[in-house]
């Protein structure tokens, strides 16, 4: 049972746990080379994309290979899944593939990128940025050691 006095915080915590389980299913599909593929037993959304679980009460709607994959993740995180069920959340689904819309970019300066796009509700811009951008930051520790040696 999840005991949080502030209902808003409880909702945020439950949402974070739900996202974690969803992301674990997605990560497993990626590790197995199954990302973007339709598995036997997948539940598709209205756009024809495979979906992943937003855990809660009720029967899992997937079957066959998709169900086995999702249930394996649920078994590894049984305490979290039980907590979401006892908190009153119902099973829902979300697309495993997010396609940014209206994407545009410009380089106002040589070292500045302005990127704009839209996403459906429930998708995170940080996840999209992580997939499309490669960023680097200088290793400050190494720079300080080099300066100290010189």
Secondary structure, DSSP 8 states (H G I E B T S, - for coil): ----SSHHHHHHHHHHHHHHHHHHHHHHHHHTT-TT---TT--B-TTS-BEEEE--BS-----HHHHHHHHHHHHHTHHHHHHHHHTT-B-EEEES----EEEEEEEEETTEEEEEEE--TT--HHHHHHHH-------HHHHHHHHHH-
